Amino acid sequence: MKILIIGAGAIGTWLAGLLSLKNRVWILGRKQSFVAINRDGVEINGEFISKPKALVDIRKLNEDPELVIFAVKAYDTKRASNVIASHICNSTSLLTLQNGLGNEESIGEKFGISKVIGGTTTYGITYEAPGRVIHRGYGLTLVGRMDGKITSKLKEVSSVLNRAGIKTKITTNIRREKWLKAIVNAAINPLTALNGCKNGDLLDGGSLENLLESTCIECKGVANAYGIELSRDPLELTKEIVRGTARNYSSMLQSIRAGKRTEIDFINGHFVRVGKELGVSTPINEELVVKIKGMEQRLKL
Ligand code: PAF
């Protein structure tokens, strides 16, 4: 399959490395990644994996991809959609494996929701340097169309991911899986970013674990009020993911350390906004948003 990955951060680089073992892959990213990947290829856990074609300018892409994977931060989704627009044809599918809520809708607004495949992934990947990532455990990727239909294109995308060693399942209700994953991120990401700790440190049997639990419970209340029937208990799943990615640094902590803006508005911020609309109070999420934004301001991100 001809695949374009937008975003050469942890997830984008990891996907590009694995997918280009069996597919034709381009990865669009910043200049440092473009230089490093075209020179040395992608390394996962210190081992050379493959050499996808890196691009820094979409105008250098002279073929239309069959699949585009969004691996940019949620606040860059609109900009990324505009950048790739001229390369999207009737048969192109658009998969998002981003964190947060609202990405599918944003891509759908631009290209039509029937082209969009929503996705979640619980792999823990740490970005080391341009073209180099560390895989730190746990992983299941879920993919599904927003209308729940299982099409041949969706099956093809799922098998392309599985063949690359990315354990993937199809779901007929990706919306609720996105909410479930957003709860997991709302609990893990700000707490690890504020405390500068690995995911596993959150299960301390004390104050961090208590806060992890109450954040999950608060988010679950918002999801229920919004009419989302979660497929699993979010607290149980969050703890399972914390254990599975115990040695990983969350993407929010990685953003803070790299001097980049975080996705707090698309994760905890989303629960606060929906909570306000529905009259569900969200004091914990509000406080986490304020604290992370304070951190971003201090670091001038
Ligand atoms: O954002 C992240 O870091 C990841 O979604 C996860 C699964 C929490 C692992 O660190």
Boltz pocket constraint, residues with backbone or C-beta under 6 A from the ligand:
constraints:
  - pocket:
      binder: B
      contacts: [[A, 99], [A, 121], [A, 122], [A, 123], [A, 124], [A, 125], [A, 184], [A, 185], [A, 188], [A, 189], [A, 199], [A, 241], [A, 245], [A, 248], [A, 249], [A, 250], [A, 251], [A, 252]]
      max_distance: 6.0
